[in-house]
Amino acid sequence: MKKTGLVLSVLLASAAVPAWADVPAVTPASAQAAQGAAAATAQLADTAAQDFGRLSVDGNTAFEELTLARNAIFDGDLDGAQKLITDAQQALERARADNTAFQKAQEELMPSKAHQQPVRPAPAAGPQVAWLPIDGELVLDETVQASSEKTAALAAANRHLRAGDASRASDVLRIANVDADYVVAAVPLEQARANLKKAAQFIKSNPYKASEALRAVENSVRYASVDIQGGSQQAGAKK
């Protein structure tokens, strides 16, 4: 997802428009209603994009580097792991300044990509912390019956997103009438920085402890999602 930028505003604004073949005749009443719907969708898009619409390229790089560092420790290449940890720290510092982090309590995010969570009382939200969005992808909405056509359309839309073409991705979803969720993976920024610092401190003296610090970053990933509805329905944010 390294070329994916501010995609949610484009996707959400476009998703509320019906497929070309379904456009009805315009009347003053329908035009006014359409303007109201477009304004509401645009406002929703702005809110969603402000929260977690833009991915951090450097954050993604840092996560890749620390994963490679864990592999290097497992292989006994401590010098290589040390360099990778340093690279991850530098990338994370750049990510800290790229203005992609959003504020959420951990309880407001999902522990996995799966939306079918067991029904249970919502826990009291903890403190708001900065979350760094490191990756994102489109997945079929949980209410959609999967088919080969919808799966192919979703794969094509994700390819366009990876290429940085959010408008084309939106067109694919709209024409195929596919309702999808845009799922963002994020890590708690300051916690990740602290764990990388710990890994750097222990990489030579206690590689196991360094690996555990890196694993803590991997295990801290949480998810947020936004509905991208390809039909004539409006899009809606959800967690």
PyMOL commands that set and color helices and strands:
alter all, ss='L'
color gray80, all
select helices_A, chain A and resi 8-15+20-22+28-52+57-74+78-96+106-108+148-162+166-175+189-202+207-219
alter helices_A, ss='H'
color red, helices_A
select strands_A, chain A and resi 102-104+129-140+180-188+222-228+237-238
alter strands_A, ss='S'
color yellow, strands_A
deselect
rebuild
show_as cartoon
